[in-house]
Amino acid sequence: MRNVNYAEKKEGHWISLIEYASKKAMSVATLKRHIQDHRVQSKMEEGRYFIYDPEENPPFSQKKVLVEQSQEAFLEKELERLTFELKKAQQQIVELKTLVAFYEESIAQKSFYQA
């Protein structure tokens, strides 16, 4: 393995074993063997291994955050739209109840005068 100072390189990222294994289409067990054989640059933080990925693409977790943020923005807009539709429907219900009460009263008055 060549001797590279990964801490100084700006374009890479530290990613989890699962993300790296998924990205490279290999099993986690194979990746662990690569760590033991020093084929990949790795570090351990809080009992978890991280692999240095020298590619410039953001890691999967960062892409996931971006997707979640866009989904959150969409859901907020959808919530606003549905809240507006609910208020509109509630207003229509109040108007219809008023109309029903008016017709019921008018029917009652007609039957009173016909009797």
Backbone bond lengths (Angstrom), bond angles and torsions (degrees), N, CA, C in turn:
res aa  C-N    CA-C-N  psi(-1)  N-CA   C-N-CA  omega(-1)  CA-C   N-CA-C  phi
1 M - - - 1.457 - - 1.513 108.84 -
2 R 1.308 116.59 134.86 1.453 119.72 -179.24 1.517 110.04 -74.09
3 N 1.294 115.98 155.09 1.454 121.52 -175.97 1.527 109.36 -93.88
4 V 1.319 117.26 103.87 1.455 122.25 -177.60 1.517 108.13 -124.22
5 N 1.308 116.90 137.66 1.458 120.40 176.25 1.523 108.15 -88.11
6 Y 1.319 116.44 96.80 1.461 121.42 -175.32 1.521 112.35 -70.77
7 A 1.312 117.12 -25.02 1.462 119.59 -178.33 1.518 110.84 -66.18
8 E 1.342 117.48 -28.87 1.456 120.33 -178.20 1.520 112.63 -84.70
9 K 1.310 117.27 -21.82 1.456 119.96 -178.91 1.529 109.57 -75.36
10 K 1.328 115.60 135.24 1.461 120.47 -174.46 1.524 113.27 -94.22
11 E 1.349 117.71 -23.14 1.449 118.45 -170.29 1.511 114.99 -83.58
12 G 1.311 119.22 -12.13 1.453 121.07 -177.09 1.519 113.20 -92.91
13 H 1.332 114.19 175.87 1.469 121.37 -178.98 1.520 109.16 -141.43
14 W 1.309 116.34 151.79 1.463 121.76 170.71 1.519 106.88 -94.36
15 I 1.323 116.13 123.18 1.465 119.90 -178.56 1.528 109.23 -128.27
16 S 1.327 114.80 161.59 1.466 120.48 -177.94 1.527 110.86 -70.08
17 L 1.333 114.70 163.56 1.463 120.11 178.87 1.523 111.57 -57.89
18 I 1.307 115.55 -45.02 1.468 120.12 -176.52 1.525 110.52 -63.82
19 E 1.335 117.09 -42.98 1.462 120.22 178.90 1.532 111.06 -62.55
20 Y 1.330 115.97 -44.83 1.466 120.43 -179.08 1.525 110.80 -66.17
21 A 1.320 116.71 -44.20 1.462 120.72 179.36 1.529 110.39 -61.33
22 S 1.317 116.56 -42.27 1.455 120.84 179.04 1.527 110.72 -64.88
23 K 1.325 115.77 -43.64 1.464 120.84 -178.82 1.526 111.60 -64.30
24 K 1.322 117.06 -38.03 1.463 121.55 -177.41 1.528 112.93 -95.41
25 A 1.326 117.26 3.28 1.468 123.16 178.55 1.527 111.37 55.78
26 M 1.327 116.34 52.68 1.462 121.46 176.44 1.516 108.73 -136.72
27 S 1.294 115.83 162.30 1.463 119.36 -179.91 1.526 109.61 -78.81
28 V 1.323 115.48 158.42 1.462 121.18 177.74 1.531 109.48 -65.06
29 A 1.331 117.40 -36.26 1.470 121.07 178.63 1.529 110.70 -61.21
30 T 1.329 116.60 -43.45 1.468 120.66 177.51 1.517 110.25 -63.40
31 L 1.306 116.45 -42.12 1.461 120.93 179.20 1.533 110.95 -62.39
32 K 1.326 117.20 -38.57 1.471 120.47 177.50 1.526 110.72 -64.61
33 R 1.332 116.89 -36.94 1.470 119.60 175.77 1.528 110.27 -65.03
34 H 1.317 116.49 -38.81 1.467 120.25 177.70 1.530 110.49 -63.47
35 I 1.328 117.15 -36.50 1.465 121.03 177.19 1.526 109.42 -64.78
36 Q 1.325 117.25 -46.26 1.470 121.34 179.99 1.526 111.70 -62.57
37 D 1.338 116.30 -35.15 1.464 120.82 -179.95 1.531 112.16 -86.59
38 H 1.324 117.11 2.40 1.469 123.98 -179.72 1.529 112.00 59.20
39 R 1.323 116.21 35.85 1.470 120.83 176.42 1.531 111.10 -82.40
40 V 1.327 116.29 -21.95 1.468 121.04 178.39 1.523 108.69 -127.70
41 Q 1.309 115.96 150.36 1.463 121.28 176.94 1.526 107.56 -78.38
42 S 1.320 116.43 125.89 1.470 119.45 -178.03 1.519 109.99 -137.56
43 K 1.310 114.10 161.79 1.462 121.13 173.39 1.518 107.61 -146.08
44 M 1.321 116.39 158.89 1.455 120.70 179.35 1.526 107.91 -118.91
45 E 1.334 115.15 129.31 1.458 121.95 176.59 1.517 108.09 -131.59
46 E 1.305 116.06 125.83 1.465 122.56 177.62 1.529 111.41 51.74
47 G 1.334 115.95 41.02 1.456 120.76 176.74 1.511 115.12 79.44
48 R 1.323 117.66 6.23 1.467 121.24 -179.97 1.522 109.85 -119.42
49 Y 1.338 116.19 138.77 1.450 121.25 176.16 1.522 110.49 -82.96
50 F 1.328 114.46 144.21 1.456 121.64 171.80 1.524 107.44 -129.07
51 I 1.318 115.76 143.74 1.453 122.54 -177.30 1.522 108.19 -111.66
52 Y 1.337 115.94 137.50 1.456 119.58 176.76 1.516 108.66 -79.97
53 D 1.328 115.58 125.04 1.459 121.73 178.12 1.523 107.12 -112.49
54 P 1.330 117.50 108.78 1.465 120.06 -174.42 1.527 114.46 -73.32
55 E 1.305 118.59 -7.36 1.463 120.25 -179.69 1.517 110.67 -68.77
56 E 1.327 116.01 152.72 1.458 121.13 -175.36 1.517 112.92 -80.46
57 N 1.307 117.46 -15.65 1.464 119.89 -178.94 1.518 110.16 -63.42
58 P 1.339 117.27 139.89 1.464 117.81 176.93 1.516 110.36 -64.56
59 P 1.318 117.12 149.67 1.458 119.60 -179.78 1.512 111.95 -64.92
60 F 1.317 114.59 161.42 1.460 122.04 -178.81 1.525 111.78 -53.40
61 S 1.336 116.85 -40.32 1.465 119.69 -177.57 1.521 111.17 -62.76
62 Q 1.353 117.83 -36.09 1.457 120.06 178.41 1.521 110.17 -70.86
63 K 1.337 117.25 -39.52 1.460 119.92 176.18 1.525 110.05 -62.04
64 K 1.324 115.46 -40.00 1.465 120.66 179.62 1.528 110.29 -61.49
65 V 1.331 117.06 -41.16 1.466 121.07 178.68 1.520 109.79 -62.73
66 L 1.342 117.38 -42.48 1.459 120.49 179.14 1.525 110.97 -62.88
67 V 1.326 116.67 -42.26 1.465 120.83 178.18 1.525 109.74 -63.75
68 E 1.333 116.51 -44.05 1.462 120.04 179.85 1.520 110.88 -63.01
69 Q 1.328 117.83 -38.13 1.459 120.68 178.68 1.523 110.88 -65.92
70 S 1.327 117.78 -41.68 1.458 119.79 179.04 1.527 110.41 -68.26
71 Q 1.338 116.83 -36.49 1.463 119.64 176.14 1.522 110.46 -65.85
72 E 1.324 116.32 -38.95 1.461 120.40 179.22 1.527 110.50 -63.61
73 A 1.339 117.09 -42.85 1.468 120.69 177.81 1.524 110.38 -62.36
74 F 1.342 116.67 -42.98 1.462 120.49 178.16 1.527 110.47 -61.46
75 L 1.339 116.39 -44.56 1.465 120.24 -178.36 1.523 111.53 -65.94
76 E 1.334 117.08 -35.52 1.467 119.67 176.97 1.524 110.60 -64.29
77 K 1.333 117.16 -43.72 1.472 120.59 177.48 1.519 110.79 -63.62
78 E 1.334 115.88 -41.11 1.465 120.25 178.89 1.529 110.51 -64.07
79 L 1.329 116.68 -39.43 1.464 120.84 177.62 1.523 110.54 -63.02
80 E 1.328 117.27 -42.86 1.471 120.88 177.43 1.527 110.65 -60.87
81 R 1.335 116.43 -44.45 1.464 120.30 -179.76 1.529 111.45 -63.40
82 L 1.327 115.95 -44.78 1.459 119.83 -179.42 1.528 112.00 -67.56
83 T 1.331 116.86 -35.43 1.464 120.78 176.48 1.525 110.00 -63.39
84 F 1.332 116.08 -43.04 1.464 120.52 177.52 1.529 110.41 -62.06
85 E 1.335 116.70 -46.04 1.467 120.92 179.21 1.531 111.22 -61.99
86 L 1.319 117.24 -38.35 1.467 121.22 178.41 1.519 110.86 -63.78
87 K 1.327 117.19 -46.83 1.468 120.61 178.80 1.525 111.27 -61.17
88 K 1.343 115.57 -40.28 1.465 120.32 178.35 1.531 110.11 -63.48
89 A 1.332 117.50 -43.60 1.467 121.49 179.45 1.527 110.82 -65.67
90 Q 1.330 116.90 -40.09 1.463 120.18 178.17 1.527 111.05 -62.80
91 Q 1.329 116.26 -39.26 1.466 120.33 178.36 1.528 110.40 -65.38
92 Q 1.333 116.69 -40.09 1.464 120.40 178.12 1.524 110.91 -65.16
93 I 1.327 117.07 -37.30 1.472 120.85 177.92 1.519 110.26 -62.74
94 V 1.331 117.03 -43.64 1.470 120.89 178.70 1.525 109.77 -61.29
95 E 1.335 117.22 -43.50 1.466 120.85 179.47 1.530 111.24 -64.09
96 L 1.339 116.88 -40.54 1.464 120.25 179.12 1.517 111.79 -67.98
97 K 1.344 117.02 -38.00 1.471 119.82 176.65 1.520 110.25 -62.42
98 T 1.324 116.18 -40.46 1.468 120.32 177.83 1.519 110.07 -62.91
99 L 1.313 117.15 -43.16 1.465 121.91 179.21 1.529 111.34 -63.89
100 V 1.332 117.32 -43.03 1.469 121.09 177.84 1.520 109.99 -62.48
101 A 1.325 117.08 -43.67 1.469 120.34 179.26 1.522 110.21 -61.57
102 F 1.335 117.11 -40.76 1.465 121.19 178.50 1.527 110.48 -61.85
103 Y 1.355 117.35 -47.24 1.461 120.59 -179.72 1.531 111.99 -65.75
104 E 1.319 116.52 -38.95 1.469 119.12 178.26 1.526 110.50 -64.18
105 E 1.313 116.12 -39.66 1.472 119.56 178.84 1.519 110.61 -68.00
106 S 1.342 115.97 -39.53 1.459 119.29 -179.98 1.531 110.88 -67.64
107 I 1.336 118.82 -36.24 1.462 122.71 176.53 1.532 109.41 -67.02
108 A 1.296 116.75 -41.53 1.467 120.56 -179.98 1.518 110.36 -63.25
109 Q 1.348 116.31 -41.00 1.468 119.46 179.90 1.523 111.03 -67.26
110 K 1.335 118.39 -40.08 1.455 121.17 179.11 1.532 110.66 -63.95
111 S 1.333 116.35 -43.39 1.465 118.59 179.29 1.531 111.27 -68.12
112 F 1.336 118.04 -29.06 1.456 121.44 177.34 1.533 110.36 -68.87
113 Y 1.338 115.92 -42.20 1.449 119.36 -178.95 1.526 112.29 -75.48
114 Q 1.333 117.64 -25.01 1.455 120.31 178.51 1.515 111.93 -80.52
115 A 1.298 117.38 -19.63 1.447 119.11 -178.39 1.482 113.89 -80.20
